[in-house]
Amino acid sequence: IVYLFSRHVTTEVKEVFTIDEIKGEIRLQGKLDYEEMDSYEIPVEARDKGSPPLSGHCKVVLEVLDVND
């Protein structure tokens, strides 16, 4: 199974997060700022290597906490 961001993922999400194609782990590439964005919706797809390939879709919701307040 291969994990990837859906075609509907925004460019902003691609700049902030990466996804491990094998494990499906979503990792942060930099810092998050609550004042800029307090939550992210990340559409993810899991696809097998069959012929034809089958896929499943989900949405990962990430809420950013404001640690300064």
mmCIF file of the N, C-alpha and C atoms, coordinates in Angstrom:
data_MODEL
# 
_entry.id   MODEL 
# 
loop_
_atom_site.group_PDB 
_atom_site.id 
_atom_site.type_symbol 
_atom_site.label_atom_id 
_atom_site.label_alt_id 
_atom_site.label_comp_id 
_atom_site.label_asym_id 
_atom_site.label_entity_id 
_atom_site.label_seq_id 
_atom_site.pdbx_PDB_ins_code 
_atom_site.Cartn_x 
_atom_site.Cartn_y 
_atom_site.Cartn_z 
_atom_site.occupancy 
_atom_site.B_iso_or_equiv 
_atom_site.pdbx_formal_charge 
_atom_site.auth_seq_id 
_atom_site.auth_comp_id 
_atom_site.auth_asym_id 
_atom_site.auth_atom_id 
_atom_site.pdbx_PDB_model_num 
ATOM 1   N N  . ILE A 1 1  ? 0.852   -1.184 0.000   1.00 0.00 ? 1  ILE A N  1 
ATOM 2   C CA . ILE A 1 1  ? 0.000   0.000  0.000   1.00 0.00 ? 1  ILE A CA 1 
ATOM 3   C C  . ILE A 1 1  ? 0.889   1.235  0.000   1.00 0.00 ? 1  ILE A C  1 
ATOM 4   N N  . VAL A 1 2  ? 0.487   2.220  -0.787  1.00 0.00 ? 2  VAL A N  1 
ATOM 5   C CA . VAL A 1 2  ? 1.207   3.487  -0.882  1.00 0.00 ? 2  VAL A CA 1 
ATOM 6   C C  . VAL A 1 2  ? 0.291   4.589  -0.348  1.00 0.00 ? 2  VAL A C  1 
ATOM 7   N N  . TYR A 1 3  ? 0.846   5.433  0.520   1.00 0.00 ? 3  TYR A N  1 
ATOM 8   C CA . TYR A 1 3  ? 0.098   6.549  1.089   1.00 0.00 ? 3  TYR A CA 1 
ATOM 9   C C  . TYR A 1 3  ? 0.551   7.842  0.430   1.00 0.00 ? 3  TYR A C  1 
ATOM 10  N N  . LEU A 1 4  ? -0.400  8.702  0.118   1.00 0.00 ? 4  LEU A N  1 
ATOM 11  C CA . LEU A 1 4  ? -0.064  9.979  -0.499  1.00 0.00 ? 4  LEU A CA 1 
ATOM 12  C C  . LEU A 1 4  ? -1.145  11.000 -0.198  1.00 0.00 ? 4  LEU A C  1 
ATOM 13  N N  . PHE A 1 5  ? -0.772  12.272 -0.350  1.00 0.00 ? 5  PHE A N  1 
ATOM 14  C CA . PHE A 1 5  ? -1.766  13.325 -0.229  1.00 0.00 ? 5  PHE A CA 1 
ATOM 15  C C  . PHE A 1 5  ? -2.711  13.225 -1.416  1.00 0.00 ? 5  PHE A C  1 
ATOM 16  N N  . SER A 1 6  ? -3.971  13.478 -1.172  1.00 0.00 ? 6  SER A N  1 
ATOM 17  C CA . SER A 1 6  ? -4.977  13.460 -2.223  1.00 0.00 ? 6  SER A CA 1 
ATOM 18  C C  . SER A 1 6  ? -4.706  14.560 -3.243  1.00 0.00 ? 6  SER A C  1 
ATOM 19  N N  . ARG A 1 7  ? -5.308  14.444 -4.406  1.00 0.00 ? 7  ARG A N  1 
ATOM 20  C CA . ARG A 1 7  ? -5.187  15.492 -5.430  1.00 0.00 ? 7  ARG A CA 1 
ATOM 21  C C  . ARG A 1 7  ? -5.779  16.810 -4.943  1.00 0.00 ? 7  ARG A C  1 
ATOM 22  N N  . HIS A 1 8  ? -6.653  16.739 -3.959  1.00 0.00 ? 8  HIS A N  1 
ATOM 23  C CA . HIS A 1 8  ? -7.361  17.928 -3.479  1.00 0.00 ? 8  HIS A CA 1 
ATOM 24  C C  . HIS A 1 8  ? -6.618  18.661 -2.370  1.00 0.00 ? 8  HIS A C  1 
ATOM 25  N N  . VAL A 1 9  ? -5.435  18.201 -2.005  1.00 0.00 ? 9  VAL A N  1 
ATOM 26  C CA . VAL A 1 9  ? -4.676  18.843 -0.936  1.00 0.00 ? 9  VAL A CA 1 
ATOM 27  C C  . VAL A 1 9  ? -4.161  20.195 -1.444  1.00 0.00 ? 9  VAL A C  1 
ATOM 28  N N  . THR A 1 10 ? -4.151  21.174 -0.553  1.00 0.00 ? 10 THR A N  1 
ATOM 29  C CA . THR A 1 10 ? -3.711  22.515 -0.944  1.00 0.00 ? 10 THR A CA 1 
ATOM 30  C C  . THR A 1 10 ? -2.187  22.594 -1.002  1.00 0.00 ? 10 THR A C  1 
ATOM 31  N N  . THR A 1 11 ? -1.699  23.571 -1.732  1.00 0.00 ? 11 THR A N  1 
ATOM 32  C CA . THR A 1 11 ? -0.256  23.804 -1.818  1.00 0.00 ? 11 THR A CA 1 
ATOM 33  C C  . THR A 1 11 ? 0.300   24.148 -0.440  1.00 0.00 ? 11 THR A C  1 
ATOM 34  N N  . GLU A 1 12 ? -0.474  24.875 0.349   1.00 0.00 ? 12 GLU A N  1 
ATOM 35  C CA . GLU A 1 12 ? -0.049  25.252 1.700   1.00 0.00 ? 12 GLU A CA 1 
ATOM 36  C C  . GLU A 1 12 ? 0.233   24.015 2.553   1.00 0.00 ? 12 GLU A C  1 
ATOM 37  N N  . VAL A 1 13 ? -0.638  23.023 2.488   1.00 0.00 ? 13 VAL A N  1 
ATOM 38  C CA . VAL A 1 13 ? -0.444  21.787 3.251   1.00 0.00 ? 13 VAL A CA 1 
ATOM 39  C C  . VAL A 1 13 ? 0.817   21.076 2.778   1.00 0.00 ? 13 VAL A C  1 
ATOM 40  N N  . LYS A 1 14 ? 1.054   21.031 1.471   1.00 0.00 ? 14 LYS A N  1 
ATOM 41  C CA . LYS A 1 14 ? 2.248   20.379 0.939   1.00 0.00 ? 14 LYS A CA 1 
ATOM 42  C C  . LYS A 1 14 ? 3.529   21.078 1.386   1.00 0.00 ? 14 LYS A C  1 
ATOM 43  N N  . GLU A 1 15 ? 3.459   22.394 1.623   1.00 0.00 ? 15 GLU A N  1 
ATOM 44  C CA . GLU A 1 15 ? 4.631   23.142 2.076   1.00 0.00 ? 15 GLU A CA 1 
ATOM 45  C C  . GLU A 1 15 ? 4.915   22.906 3.554   1.00 0.00 ? 15 GLU A C  1 
ATOM 46  N N  . VAL A 1 16 ? 3.885   22.594 4.338   1.00 0.00 ? 16 VAL A N  1 
ATOM 47  C CA . VAL A 1 16 ? 4.030   22.451 5.789   1.00 0.00 ? 16 VAL A CA 1 
ATOM 48  C C  . VAL A 1 16 ? 4.239   21.005 6.212   1.00 0.00 ? 16 VAL A C  1 
ATOM 49  N N  . PHE A 1 17 ? 3.636   20.052 5.491   1.00 0.00 ? 17 PHE A N  1 
ATOM 50  C CA . PHE A 1 17 ? 3.667   18.647 5.888   1.00 0.00 ? 17 PHE A CA 1 
ATOM 51  C C  . PHE A 1 17 ? 4.224   17.759 4.782   1.00 0.00 ? 17 PHE A C  1 
ATOM 52  N N  . THR A 1 18 ? 4.756   16.602 5.182   1.00 0.00 ? 18 THR A N  1 
ATOM 53  C CA . THR A 1 18 ? 5.132   15.549 4.246   1.00 0.00 ? 18 THR A CA 1 
ATOM 54  C C  . THR A 1 18 ? 4.449   14.260 4.707   1.00 0.00 ? 18 THR A C  1 
ATOM 55  N N  . ILE A 1 19 ? 4.329   13.318 3.791   1.00 0.00 ? 19 ILE A N  1 
ATOM 56  C CA . ILE A 1 19 ? 3.753   12.024 4.141   1.00 0.00 ? 19 ILE A CA 1 
ATOM 57  C C  . ILE A 1 19 ? 4.717   10.926 3.706   1.00 0.00 ? 19 ILE A C  1 
ATOM 58  N N  . ASP A 1 20 ? 4.951   9.972  4.590   1.00 0.00 ? 20 ASP A N  1 
ATOM 59  C CA . ASP A 1 20 ? 5.796   8.822  4.276   1.00 0.00 ? 20 ASP A CA 1 
ATOM 60  C C  . ASP A 1 20 ? 4.953   7.855  3.445   1.00 0.00 ? 20 ASP A C  1 
ATOM 61  N N  . GLU A 1 21 ? 5.385   7.578  2.217   1.00 0.00 ? 21 GLU A N  1 
ATOM 62  C CA . GLU A 1 21 ? 4.614   6.747  1.305   1.00 0.00 ? 21 GLU A CA 1 
ATOM 63  C C  . GLU A 1 21 ? 4.425   5.321  1.804   1.00 0.00 ? 21 GLU A C  1 
ATOM 64  N N  . ILE A 1 22 ? 5.356   4.818  2.605   1.00 0.00 ? 22 ILE A N  1 
ATOM 65  C CA . ILE A 1 22 ? 5.281   3.429  3.073   1.00 0.00 ? 22 ILE A CA 1 
ATOM 66  C C  . ILE A 1 22 ? 4.506   3.315  4.386   1.00 0.00 ? 22 ILE A C  1 
ATOM 67  N N  . LYS A 1 23 ? 4.823   4.173  5.355   1.00 0.00 ? 23 LYS A N  1 
ATOM 68  C CA . LYS A 1 23 ? 4.201   4.082  6.678   1.00 0.00 ? 23 LYS A CA 1 
ATOM 69  C C  . LYS A 1 23 ? 2.927   4.899  6.800   1.00 0.00 ? 23 LYS A C  1 
ATOM 70  N N  . GLY A 1 24 ? 2.777   5.929  5.976   1.00 0.00 ? 24 GLY A N  1 
ATOM 71  C CA . GLY A 1 24 ? 1.615   6.803  6.062   1.00 0.00 ? 24 GLY A CA 1 
ATOM 72  C C  . GLY A 1 24 ? 1.752   7.879  7.129   1.00 0.00 ? 24 GLY A C  1 
ATOM 73  N N  . GLU A 1 25 ? 2.951   8.012  7.717   1.00 0.00 ? 25 GLU A N  1 
ATOM 74  C CA . GLU A 1 25 ? 3.160   9.024  8.747   1.00 0.00 ? 25 GLU A CA 1 
ATOM 75  C C  . GLU A 1 25 ? 3.183   10.419 8.124   1.00 0.00 ? 25 GLU A C  1 
ATOM 76  N N  . ILE A 1 26 ? 2.444   11.322 8.732   1.00 0.00 ? 26 ILE A N  1 
ATOM 77  C CA . ILE A 1 26 ? 2.445   12.712 8.305   1.00 0.00 ? 26 ILE A CA 1 
ATOM 78  C C  . ILE A 1 26 ? 3.366   13.464 9.247   1.00 0.00 ? 26 ILE A C  1 
ATOM 79  N N  . ARG A 1 27 ? 4.344   14.151 8.669   1.00 0.00 ? 27 ARG A N  1 
ATOM 80  C CA . ARG A 1 27 ? 5.344   14.862 9.470   1.00 0.00 ? 27 ARG A CA 1 
ATOM 81  C C  . ARG A 1 27 ? 5.370   16.339 9.128   1.00 0.00 ? 27 ARG A C  1 
ATOM 82  N N  . LEU A 1 28 ? 5.764   17.100 10.123  1.00 0.00 ? 28 LEU A N  1 
ATOM 83  C CA . LEU A 1 28 ? 5.874   18.543 9.996   1.00 0.00 ? 28 LEU A CA 1 
ATOM 84  C C  . LEU A 1 28 ? 7.230   18.900 9.403   1.00 0.00 ? 28 LEU A C  1 
ATOM 85  N N  . GLN A 1 29 ? 7.262   19.855 8.466   1.00 0.00 ? 29 GLN A N  1 
ATOM 86  C CA . GLN A 1 29 ? 8.506   20.281 7.844   1.00 0.00 ? 29 GLN A CA 1 
ATOM 87  C C  . GLN A 1 29 ? 9.097   21.528 8.507   1.00 0.00 ? 29 GLN A C  1 
ATOM 88  N N  . GLY A 1 30 ? 8.305   22.228 9.283   1.00 0.00 ? 30 GLY A N  1 
ATOM 89  C CA . GLY A 1 30 ? 8.762   23.461 9.921   1.00 0.00 ? 30 GLY A CA 1 
ATOM 90  C C  . GLY A 1 30 ? 7.965   23.709 11.176  1.00 0.00 ? 30 GLY A C  1 
ATOM 91  N N  . LYS A 1 31 ? 7.723   24.972 11.472  1.00 0.00 ? 31 LYS A N  1 
ATOM 92  C CA . LYS A 1 31 ? 6.955   25.337 12.664  1.00 0.00 ? 31 LYS A CA 1 
ATOM 93  C C  . LYS A 1 31 ? 5.542   25.737 12.270  1.00 0.00 ? 31 LYS A C  1 
ATOM 94  N N  . LEU A 1 32 ? 4.622   25.510 13.195  1.00 0.00 ? 32 LEU A N  1 
ATOM 95  C CA . LEU A 1 32 ? 3.245   25.949 13.007  1.00 0.00 ? 32 LEU A CA 1 
ATOM 96  C C  . LEU A 1 32 ? 3.007   27.199 13.838  1.00 0.00 ? 32 LEU A C  1 
ATOM 97  N N  . ASP A 1 33 ? 2.177   28.080 13.331  1.00 0.00 ? 33 ASP A N  1 
ATOM 98  C CA . ASP A 1 33 ? 1.831   29.300 14.056  1.00 0.00 ? 33 ASP A CA 1 
ATOM 99  C C  . ASP A 1 33 ? 0.316   29.361 14.196  1.00 0.00 ? 33 ASP A C  1 
ATOM 100 N N  . TYR A 1 34 ? -0.175  29.310 15.417  1.00 0.00 ? 34 TYR A N  1 
ATOM 101 C CA . TYR A 1 34 ? -1.604  29.322 15.693  1.00 0.00 ? 34 TYR A CA 1 
ATOM 102 C C  . TYR A 1 34 ? -2.270  30.564 15.103  1.00 0.00 ? 34 TYR A C  1 
ATOM 103 N N  . GLU A 1 35 ? -1.575  31.702 15.148  1.00 0.00 ? 35 GLU A N  1 
ATOM 104 C CA . GLU A 1 35 ? -2.153  32.939 14.651  1.00 0.00 ? 35 GLU A CA 1 
ATOM 105 C C  . GLU A 1 35 ? -2.349  32.914 13.130  1.00 0.00 ? 35 GLU A C  1 
ATOM 106 N N  . GLU A 1 36 ? -1.530  32.147 12.425  1.00 0.00 ? 36 GLU A N  1 
ATOM 107 C CA . GLU A 1 36 ? -1.684  32.041 10.971  1.00 0.00 ? 36 GLU A CA 1 
ATOM 108 C C  . GLU A 1 36 ? -2.756  31.037 10.581  1.00 0.00 ? 36 GLU A C  1 
ATOM 109 N N  . MET A 1 37 ? -2.761  29.880 11.252  1.00 0.00 ? 37 MET A N  1 
ATOM 110 C CA . MET A 1 37 ? -3.733  28.831 10.933  1.00 0.00 ? 37 MET A CA 1 
ATOM 111 C C  . MET A 1 37 ? -3.952  27.989 12.182  1.00 0.00 ? 37 MET A C  1 
ATOM 112 N N  . ASP A 1 38 ? -5.207  27.864 12.619  1.00 0.00 ? 38 ASP A N  1 
ATOM 113 C CA . ASP A 1 38 ? -5.485  27.127 13.854  1.00 0.00 ? 38 ASP A CA 1 
ATOM 114 C C  . ASP A 1 38 ? -5.856  25.665 13.613  1.00 0.00 ? 38 ASP A C  1 
ATOM 115 N N  . SER A 1 39 ? -6.082  25.286 12.349  1.00 0.00 ? 39 SER A N  1 
ATOM 116 C CA . SER A 1 39 ? -6.347  23.876 12.050  1.00 0.00 ? 39 SER A CA 1 
ATOM 117 C C  . SER A 1 39 ? -6.067  23.597 10.571  1.00 0.00 ? 39 SER A C  1 
ATOM 118 N N  . TYR A 1 40 ? -5.827  22.331 10.276  1.00 0.00 ? 40 TYR A N  1 
ATOM 119 C CA . TYR A 1 40 ? -5.563  21.879 8.906   1.00 0.00 ? 40 TYR A CA 1 
ATOM 120 C C  . TYR A 1 40 ? -6.426  20.665 8.625   1.00 0.00 ? 40 TYR A C  1 
ATOM 121 N N  . GLU A 1 41 ? -6.956  20.584 7.429   1.00 0.00 ? 41 GLU A N  1 
ATOM 122 C CA . GLU A 1 41 ? -7.645  19.393 6.953   1.00 0.00 ? 41 GLU A CA 1 
ATOM 123 C C  . GLU A 1 41 ? -6.791  18.818 5.830   1.00 0.00 ? 41 GLU A C  1 
ATOM 124 N N  . ILE A 1 42 ? -6.319  17.590 6.037   1.00 0.00 ? 42 ILE A N  1 
ATOM 125 C CA . ILE A 1 42 ? -5.378  16.987 5.097   1.00 0.00 ? 42 ILE A CA 1 
ATOM 126 C C  . ILE A 1 42 ? -6.030  15.754 4.462   1.00 0.00 ? 42 ILE A C  1 
ATOM 127 N N  . PRO A 1 43 ? -6.442  15.848 3.201   1.00 0.00 ? 43 PRO A N  1 
ATOM 128 C CA . PRO A 1 43 ? -6.993  14.672 2.535   1.00 0.00 ? 43 PRO A CA 1 
ATOM 129 C C  . PRO A 1 43 ? -5.877  13.695 2.149   1.00 0.00 ? 43 PRO A C  1 
ATOM 130 N N  . VAL A 1 44 ? -6.055  12.433 2.538   1.00 0.00 ? 44 VAL A N  1 
ATOM 131 C CA . VAL A 1 44 ? -5.039  11.405 2.321   1.00 0.00 ? 44 VAL A CA 1 
ATOM 132 C C  . VAL A 1 44 ? -5.653  10.251 1.534   1.00 0.00 ? 44 VAL A C  1 
ATOM 133 N N  . GLU A 1 45 ? -4.822  9.633  0.704   1.00 0.00 ? 45 GLU A N  1 
ATOM 134 C CA . GLU A 1 45 ? -5.252  8.482  -0.082  1.00 0.00 ? 45 GLU A CA 1 
ATOM 135 C C  . GLU A 1 45 ? -4.308  7.313  0.191   1.00 0.00 ? 45 GLU A C  1 
ATOM 136 N N  . ALA A 1 46 ? -4.870  6.120  0.330   1.00 0.00 ? 46 ALA A N  1 
ATOM 137 C CA . ALA A 1 46 ? -4.094  4.882  0.444   1.00 0.00 ? 46 ALA A CA 1 
ATOM 138 C C  . ALA A 1 46 ? -4.440  4.043  -0.783  1.00 0.00 ? 46 ALA A C  1 
ATOM 139 N N  . ARG A 1 47 ? -3.405  3.661  -1.541  1.00 0.00 ? 47 ARG A N  1 
ATOM 140 C CA . ARG A 1 47 ? -3.622  2.967  -2.807  1.00 0.00 ? 47 ARG A CA 1 
ATOM 141 C C  . ARG A 1 47 ? -2.806  1.676  -2.827  1.00 0.00 ? 47 ARG A C  1 
ATOM 142 N N  . ASP A 1 48 ? -3.442  0.579  -3.275  1.00 0.00 ? 48 ASP A N  1 
ATOM 143 C CA . ASP A 1 48 ? -2.682  -0.665 -3.396  1.00 0.00 ? 48 ASP A CA 1 
ATOM 144 C C  . ASP A 1 48 ? -2.020  -0.726 -4.770  1.00 0.00 ? 48 ASP A C  1 
ATOM 145 N N  . LYS A 1 49 ? -1.243  -1.783 -4.994  1.00 0.00 ? 49 LYS A N  1 
ATOM 146 C CA . LYS A 1 49 ? -0.502  -1.896 -6.251  1.00 0.00 ? 49 LYS A CA 1 
ATOM 147 C C  . LYS A 1 49 ? -1.128  -2.935 -7.178  1.00 0.00 ? 49 LYS A C  1 
ATOM 148 N N  . GLY A 1 50 ? -2.427  -3.135 -7.037  1.00 0.00 ? 50 GLY A N  1 
ATOM 149 C CA . GLY A 1 50 ? -3.125  -4.096 -7.878  1.00 0.00 ? 50 GLY A CA 1 
ATOM 150 C C  . GLY A 1 50 ? -3.356  -3.559 -9.279  1.00 0.00 ? 50 GLY A C  1 
ATOM 151 N N  . SER A 1 51 ? -3.978  -4.400 -10.096 1.00 0.00 ? 51 SER A N  1 
ATOM 152 C CA . SER A 1 51 ? -4.292  -3.988 -11.452 1.00 0.00 ? 51 SER A CA 1 
ATOM 153 C C  . SER A 1 51 ? -5.757  -4.301 -11.722 1.00 0.00 ? 51 SER A C  1 
ATOM 154 N N  . PRO A 1 52 ? -6.624  -3.350 -11.699 1.00 0.00 ? 52 PRO A N  1 
ATOM 155 C CA . PRO A 1 52 ? -6.414  -1.920 -11.442 1.00 0.00 ? 52 PRO A CA 1 
ATOM 156 C C  . PRO A 1 52 ? -6.213  -1.667 -9.952  1.00 0.00 ? 52 PRO A C  1 
ATOM 157 N N  . PRO A 1 53 ? -5.516  -0.575 -9.604  1.00 0.00 ? 53 PRO A N  1 
ATOM 158 C CA . PRO A 1 53 ? -5.287  -0.262 -8.194  1.00 0.00 ? 53 PRO A CA 1 
ATOM 159 C C  . PRO A 1 53 ? -6.581  0.174  -7.500  1.00 0.00 ? 53 PRO A C  1 
ATOM 160 N N  . LEU A 1 54 ? -6.732  -0.264 -6.261  1.00 0.00 ? 54 LEU A N  1 
ATOM 161 C CA . LEU A 1 54 ? -7.861  0.168  -5.439  1.00 0.00 ? 54 LEU A CA 1 
ATOM 162 C C  . LEU A 1 54 ? -7.350  1.205  -4.461  1.00 0.00 ? 54 LEU A C  1 
ATOM 163 N N  . SER A 1 55 ? -8.217  2.125  -4.070  1.00 0.00 ? 55 SER A N  1 
ATOM 164 C CA . SER A 1 55 ? -7.771  3.161  -3.141  1.00 0.00 ? 55 SER A CA 1 
ATOM 165 C C  . SER A 1 55 ? -8.851  3.479  -2.122  1.00 0.00 ? 55 SER A C  1 
ATOM 166 N N  . GLY A 1 56 ? -8.400  3.988  -0.993  1.00 0.00 ? 56 GLY A N  1 
ATOM 167 C CA . GLY A 1 56 ? -9.285  4.461  0.053   1.00 0.00 ? 56 GLY A CA 1 
ATOM 168 C C  . GLY A 1 56 ? -8.889  5.885  0.398   1.00 0.00 ? 56 GLY A C  1 
ATOM 169 N N  . HIS A 1 57 ? -9.844  6.662  0.847   1.00 0.00 ? 57 HIS A N  1 
ATOM 170 C CA . HIS A 1 57 ? -9.601  8.071  1.130   1.00 0.00 ? 57 HIS A CA 1 
ATOM 171 C C  . HIS A 1 57 ? -10.042 8.401  2.554   1.00 0.00 ? 57 HIS A C  1 
ATOM 172 N N  . CYS A 1 58 ? -9.358  9.333  3.175   1.00 0.00 ? 58 CYS A N  1 
ATOM 173 C CA . CYS A 1 58 ? -9.775  9.842  4.476   1.00 0.00 ? 58 CYS A CA 1 
ATOM 174 C C  . CYS A 1 58 ? -9.296  11.278 4.605   1.00 0.00 ? 58 CYS A C  1 
ATOM 175 N N  . LYS A 1 59 ? -9.777  11.953 5.629   1.00 0.00 ? 59 LYS A N  1 
ATOM 176 C CA . LYS A 1 59 ? -9.360  13.319 5.901   1.00 0.00 ? 59 LYS A CA 1 
ATOM 177 C C  . LYS A 1 59 ? -8.777  13.359 7.301   1.00 0.00 ? 59 LYS A C  1 
ATOM 178 N N  . VAL A 1 60 ? -7.532  13.814 7.434   1.00 0.00 ? 60 VAL A N  1 
ATOM 179 C CA . VAL A 1 60 ? -6.876  13.961 8.726   1.00 0.00 ? 60 VAL A CA 1 
ATOM 180 C C  . VAL A 1 60 ? -7.073  15.411 9.161   1.00 0.00 ? 60 VAL A C  1 
ATOM 181 N N  . VAL A 1 61 ? -7.649  15.597 10.351  1.00 0.00 ? 61 VAL A N  1 
ATOM 182 C CA . VAL A 1 61 ? -7.871  16.939 10.884  1.00 0.00 ? 61 VAL A CA 1 
ATOM 183 C C  . VAL A 1 61 ? -6.853  17.193 11.992  1.00 0.00 ? 61 VAL A C  1 
ATOM 184 N N  . LEU A 1 62 ? -6.078  18.237 11.837  1.00 0.00 ? 62 LEU A N  1 
ATOM 185 C CA . LEU A 1 62 ? -5.041  18.585 12.786  1.00 0.00 ? 62 LEU A CA 1 
ATOM 186 C C  . LEU A 1 62 ? -5.387  19.946 13.392  1.00 0.00 ? 62 LEU A C  1 
ATOM 187 N N  . GLU A 1 63 ? -5.520  19.992 14.722  1.00 0.00 ? 63 GLU A N  1 
ATOM 188 C CA . GLU A 1 63 ? -5.810  21.248 15.412  1.00 0.00 ? 63 GLU A CA 1 
ATOM 189 C C  . GLU A 1 63 ? -4.547  21.747 16.077  1.00 0.00 ? 63 GLU A C  1 
ATOM 190 N N  . VAL A 1 64 ? -4.217  23.014 15.855  1.00 0.00 ? 64 VAL A N  1 
ATOM 191 C CA . VAL A 1 64 ? -3.018  23.636 16.407  1.00 0.00 ? 64 VAL A CA 1 
ATOM 192 C C  . VAL A 1 64 ? -3.394  24.313 17.724  1.00 0.00 ? 64 VAL A C  1 
ATOM 193 N N  . LEU A 1 65 ? -2.632  24.033 18.786  1.00 0.00 ? 65 LEU A N  1 
ATOM 194 C CA . LEU A 1 65 ? -2.874  24.661 20.073  1.00 0.00 ? 65 LEU A CA 1 
ATOM 195 C C  . LEU A 1 65 ? -2.005  25.891 20.228  1.00 0.00 ? 65 LEU A C  1 
ATOM 196 N N  . ASP A 1 66 ? -2.543  26.919 20.857  1.00 0.00 ? 66 ASP A N  1 
ATOM 197 C CA . ASP A 1 66 ? -1.795  28.151 21.091  1.00 0.00 ? 66 ASP A CA 1 
ATOM 198 C C  . ASP A 1 66 ? -1.107  28.019 22.441  1.00 0.00 ? 66 ASP A C  1 
ATOM 199 N N  . VAL A 1 67 ? 0.178   27.686 22.444  1.00 0.00 ? 67 VAL A N  1 
ATOM 200 C CA . VAL A 1 67 ? 0.897   27.450 23.697  1.00 0.00 ? 67 VAL A CA 1 
ATOM 201 C C  . VAL A 1 67 ? 1.324   28.759 24.381  1.00 0.00 ? 67 VAL A C  1 
ATOM 202 N N  . ASN A 1 68 ? 1.253   29.875 23.685  1.00 0.00 ? 68 ASN A N  1 
ATOM 203 C CA . ASN A 1 68 ? 1.652   31.157 24.279  1.00 0.00 ? 68 ASN A CA 1 
ATOM 204 C C  . ASN A 1 68 ? 0.596   31.719 25.229  1.00 0.00 ? 68 ASN A C  1 
ATOM 205 N N  . ASP A 1 69 ? -0.666  31.329 25.034  1.00 0.00 ? 69 ASP A N  1 
ATOM 206 C CA . ASP A 1 69 ? -1.740  31.881 25.861  1.00 0.00 ? 69 ASP A CA 1 
ATOM 207 C C  . ASP A 1 69 ? -2.019  30.968 27.016  1.00 0.00 ? 69 ASP A C  1 
# 
